[in-house]
Amino acid sequence: MMVVSPQSVETEPGQRCAATPRLPRLLPRQVLTGLCACIAVLLCGYVATVAVRLITTHHLLFGLVHLLDLDEEANIPTYFSVVQFNIAACLLWMIGAHARSQADRYARHWLALAVVFLFLGLDELAQIHELVGVHLRVTQHLSGALSNAWVMPYAVLVLLVGWAYVRFLAYLPARSRALMILSAVIYVGGAAGLEMYGGYLTTQLGGQAAADNSLRYLTEVFFEEGMEMFGIALFIYALLDCIQATTGRIRINVGPAPAASPEQELDATGALQILQLGERTTRRTSESYLTAP
């Protein structure tokens, strides 16, 4: 975050006051470009570590393989996805809070979606879906495309949420609706569709250890994780674009309000006196009109 120091401006000869700091504007395209640049760096890092691992058979490479492996957890790609989920949740909550202040009937939809994205970030960090998948795979004896069994209950949740938000999507501006649907298709296609294909490859190749050395499986991981990260980035862009098109801007105030200067207090006192004088004058006029013969 860029910190801008207040600048002093002259109001009257010999007097100075602190001007309001002018912070840089955050444009949706700039945010999307920055997120895509981060995603490109992570994907290139994964390709580099995979190439070194396949060529030299070094599976550690001073810890870089684990840090940049898109198929692992608790590393840089995982934390980047968590940050993206949290950014989307914050934007959704701010839009929902603004909609609630405007008595918008879909305010609860925005706020509920913020909770959903907050859960998705927690799920990515704590690997809740992996625990669910292991339990279902062992108890139901699943394999092949269904070896990543968490896809089934999560697919049901996606369908339920989609059904509950049909009218909400119809209420959105056409551009925002198209961007959100596109981002959802990209994310779900990578997280569920390619995840199932990865489970199929793992079974066909003879287990996870064999799949880790298969170019087909490594390519699948590349596109799966890339689609997931880009889908979230596109959704963040859709939210910012929606804010820009409808609300215009959202100001975030952190901390207590600044104390009023003596000049501002005098101005407020004068304005209050003028209002009180106007009320008294109006009251006297009304009384004289009512008592007139």
N, C-alpha and C positions, 0 to 999 in steps of 0.2 A: 504494500500500500504506500502510495506516495504521500508524504506529509508536507503540506504547504504552510509556511509561516505567514502569519497575518502581515499585511502591508499597511503602513501608516499613510493616511491621506489628510490633506489640510481641508478643514471645513470653513474656518474663519482665520483671519490673520493671527498667527501665533498659537493656534489651537490645532491639535492633531487627534485623530481617533483611529482605532483599529478597524480596518476594512474586513469584510467577510472573506475568508480564504476561498479562492476559486480552484476547485478540484477538477481534475481531468474528467471528461465525459467518458462513460463506458458504453461503447457502441456494440450492438449484437454481433456484427460481422467481425469486429476485432476480437471479441471473446471466442467466437467459433474458430477463428484463425489460430489463436493462441492454443486452444485445446487440441485442434488438429495437429499443430506442430509438436505438442507434447506426445500425442498418440504416435506420430511418425517416428519420433525419437525412440519410444519404447519398442515399436515394431522393428526398427532397424537394429536396436540393441539385441532383441531376441534372435533375429536372423544371424547376427554376427556371432553370438554365443553358440547357436546351433551349428553354424558352419565350423567353428573351431572344435566343437565337441565331436562332430562327425569325422572331421579330417584327422584330428590328433588323438581322439579317444580320451581326452581329458574332460571329466565330468564335473570338475569343481571350478577350475580356472580362477583360483583365489576368491571363490565365493560369488563371482560375477554371474555364473550360470544360474544359480538359485535366485539372485537378486533380480535378474531380467527374464526369468523363465515365465512365460505367459501361462503355462500349465500348472504352475505352483501357486501356493498361497502364502500370505504374510511376507510379501516382497513389494518392490516398487510398483509394478502394475496393479497389484491389489489395492494398495493405499491410494493410488491415483483414481481408481474407480470409486473408492469410498468417498474421496473428496468430491468427485463429480456428483455422486448421489446426494451428498449433503448440500452442495450448491443448489441442485434442483429442488431439494426439500425446502431450503430457505426461500427461494424465489416463489415457490408455490404457496408457502405460508404467508409471505408478504402480499401476494396477489389476493389470497383468501381474506386476509385481515382488511385490505382495502375494500374488497367486495362486500364484506360484512358491514363496514362503516357506511357503504352506499345502499344498504338493505337489498343487496343482490340475492336473488333466490338460489343462485348456484354457489354462494360463498362456501357452504359446507362441502361441496364437491372439491373445491380447491384445497381446503384444509385437510380433508380426508386423503386426497392425493399426496399432500405433503407428508402425512404420516406413513403412507405406503412407501414413498421413496426413502424416508428415514429408516424404515424397516429393511428395505433392500440394501442400504448402506451397512446396517448392522449385520445383515445376513452375509454380505460379501466379506466382512471383517471376521465374523465368528464362524463362518462356514456352516451355517445352520442347514442349508440345503444339502450339503455333503452328508451330514449326520442323518438327515431324513432319507437320503438315497441309499446309504449303507444299510439302514434298518429295513427298508423295503426290499432291497436286493437280496438280503439274507433270508428274510422271512418268507418272501414270495418266490424265491429261487429264480430270479430274473437274470437274463444275459442278453448279449447282442445289443440291438439298438435301445433296449430298455435296461441295460446295465446301469446307466445313470438314471435310477428310478425316481429321483426327485422331480424329474420333468413332469410326471403324471399329476401329482397333487398341485404343482405350481401351474400347470396348464389349466386345470379346473379353476383355480383362483383367477387366472388371467381372463378366462371366459366370463366369470361372474362379474369382475370389475368392468370388462368391456360392455356387458349387457347393462350394467347399472349406469354407465356413462354415455349411452347412446344419445339421449336428449341433450346432455351437457355438450357433447361434441357438435351437435347440430346448432347449439346456441352460439358457439365460437365463430369468430370471423373466418372466412373461407381459407385465408392464407395460414392462420394459426392452426386450424383444423387439419389442413393438408400436411403441415410440418410435423404436428404431433403424431398423426397416424403413420407417416413415413418413418419417424424415429422409432415408434413402437414396433413396426414391421422389421426394421433393421435389427433392433435389439433382440426381439423375441426370436427372429430367424437365426441369429448367432447363438443366443443362450440356450435355446431349445432345439431348433432344427439341426444345427451343426453339432451340438452336444450329443444328440442321438446318433449322428453319423460317426462321431468319435468313439462312442461306446461300441458301435458295430465294428469299427476298425480294430479296436482293442481286443475284442473277442476273436476276430478273424486272424489277427497276428499272433495270438497266443499269450495275451496278458499285457499288463502295463509296461513291464520291463522291456518286452520286445517292441512295443509300440513306441517307446521313447527313442528308439534307433531307426524308426521307419520314417522315410521322407514324406510319405502320404499322411501319416498321422501328424507329423510336425507341421505340415502345410495346413491341415485342418485346424489345428490349434491357432495358427497365425490368423486365419480368416475368422474363426469363431470369436477370439478375443478382440480382434480389430473391429468386428461388427458391433460387439457389445459396447466397447468404449466410444466408438463413433456414434452409436445410437443415443447414448446418454448425452454426448456433446451436442448433437443435433436437437435434442429435446430442450437443453438449456438455451440454445439459440432460439428455439420456438417460443420459450417463455419470455425471453428478453424482447423478442420481436413483438409479442403480444402486448407487453407492457408499453413499448414504444408506440404501438398503433392505437392503443385504447387510453391508457392512463397518462402517457407522455413520459413521466419519470417517477421514480420512487426515491424519497429522501430518507436516509437512515440516520437518526440521531442517537449517539452513544454518550451516556453520561447525563448529568443534570444540565438544565438550561442555564446559559450564562446570565450573570446578574446584570440587571439594567443599570445603565449609567445615570448619573444625576440629571443630565439633560433629558434622557428618556423618561425618568420619573416625573420631572417637571412637565414634560409634554403630556404624559398620561393624566397628571393631576389637572392640568388646564382643560384637557378634553372632557374629563369627568365633570368639571365645573360648568362647562358649556352645556353638557347634556342635562345637568340638574337645572340650570337656568331655563333651558328650553322647556323642560317638563313643567316648571312652576308657571311660566308664561302661558303655556297651553291650558293648564288647570284654571288659571285666573280668567282667561278668555272664555272658557267653557262655563264657569260659574256666573260671569257677568251676562252671558247670553241666556242662561237659564233663568236668572233673576230679573231680566229686563221685562218691563210691562208690555 
